[in-house]
Amino acid sequence: LSVIAYDDEDDAVRIANDSEYGLSGGIWTTDTDRALAVARRIRTGGVIINGAGISFDGPFGGYKASGVGREYGKVGLTGYVEHKTITRPR
């Protein structure tokens, strides 16, 4: 566990994003609406609020040096699908 002091919410987001990695992060607060707003600003593949468990229905993967691509859920399956566009005259 790494704990770093911050001055305000913007500073906390700056510190969280000032990393070459971005697999996951966590937010602990009594204000879940505020946590959701902060989670949207953090450049990680996932954010856990108040210690919630990981959902295997949603995609899992990181940002930046933590990797490209996703596993699990519908998004994770797209790596195994070949998409095709077919255009025909009207």
C-alpha positions as CSV (number, residue, x, y, z in Angstrom):
1,L,0.0,0.0,0.0
2,S,1.3,3.4,-0.9
3,V,-0.1,6.5,0.7
4,I,0.7,10.0,-0.6
5,A,-0.7,13.2,0.9
6,Y,-2.5,15.6,-1.4
7,D,-3.8,19.1,-1.1
8,D,-7.2,18.9,-2.9
9,E,-9.1,16.7,-5.3
10,D,-7.3,18.1,-8.4
11,D,-3.9,17.4,-6.7
12,A,-5.0,13.8,-5.9
13,V,-6.0,13.2,-9.5
14,R,-2.7,14.7,-10.7
15,I,-0.7,12.4,-8.4
16,A,-2.7,9.3,-9.5
17,N,-2.2,10.1,-13.2
18,D,1.5,10.9,-12.8
19,S,2.6,7.4,-13.3
20,E,3.8,5.4,-16.2
21,Y,1.4,2.7,-15.1
22,G,-2.4,2.5,-15.0
23,L,-3.8,-0.9,-14.2
24,S,-6.1,0.0,-11.4
25,G,-6.8,2.3,-8.5
26,G,-9.0,2.8,-5.5
27,I,-11.0,5.5,-3.9
28,W,-12.3,5.5,-0.3
29,T,-14.9,8.1,0.6
30,T,-18.4,8.6,2.1
31,D,-19.5,10.5,-1.0
32,T,-19.9,7.9,-3.8
33,D,-21.1,10.5,-6.3
34,R,-17.8,12.4,-5.8
35,A,-15.9,9.2,-6.1
36,L,-17.5,8.4,-9.4
37,A,-16.5,11.9,-10.7
38,V,-12.9,11.4,-9.6
39,A,-12.8,7.8,-11.0
40,R,-13.7,9.1,-14.4
41,R,-10.6,11.4,-14.3
42,I,-8.1,8.8,-13.2
43,R,-6.2,7.2,-16.1
44,T,-6.5,3.6,-15.1
45,G,-8.2,0.6,-16.5
46,G,-10.3,0.1,-13.4
47,V,-11.2,1.9,-10.2
48,I,-12.6,0.3,-7.1
49,I,-14.6,2.4,-4.8
50,N,-14.7,1.7,-1.1
51,G,-13.1,-1.8,-1.5
52,A,-15.8,-3.2,-3.9
53,G,-14.9,-6.5,-5.5
54,I,-13.9,-6.9,-9.1
55,S,-16.7,-7.7,-11.5
56,F,-15.8,-10.4,-14.1
57,D,-18.7,-9.2,-16.2
58,G,-16.8,-6.0,-17.1
59,P,-13.6,-5.6,-19.0
60,F,-10.2,-5.8,-17.2
61,G,-7.0,-4.3,-18.4
62,G,-4.7,-1.3,-18.0
63,Y,-3.7,2.0,-19.5
64,K,-0.3,3.3,-20.4
65,A,2.6,0.8,-19.5
66,S,0.1,-1.5,-17.8
67,G,-0.9,-2.9,-21.2
68,V,-3.2,-2.6,-24.1
69,G,-6.4,-4.5,-24.6
70,R,-9.0,-6.0,-22.3
71,E,-10.0,-9.3,-20.9
72,Y,-13.4,-10.5,-19.5
73,G,-16.9,-9.3,-20.4
74,K,-18.1,-8.5,-24.0
75,V,-15.2,-6.1,-24.5
76,G,-12.7,-8.8,-23.7
77,L,-14.1,-11.1,-26.4
78,T,-13.5,-8.6,-29.2
79,G,-9.8,-9.7,-29.3
80,Y,-11.0,-13.0,-30.6
81,V,-13.4,-11.6,-33.2
82,E,-12.6,-10.5,-36.8
83,H,-14.8,-7.6,-37.7
84,K,-15.8,-7.1,-41.3
85,T,-17.6,-4.3,-43.2
86,I,-19.5,-5.2,-46.3
87,T,-20.8,-2.4,-48.6
88,R,-23.2,-3.1,-51.4
89,P,-24.9,-0.8,-53.9
90,R,-28.3,0.5,-53.0
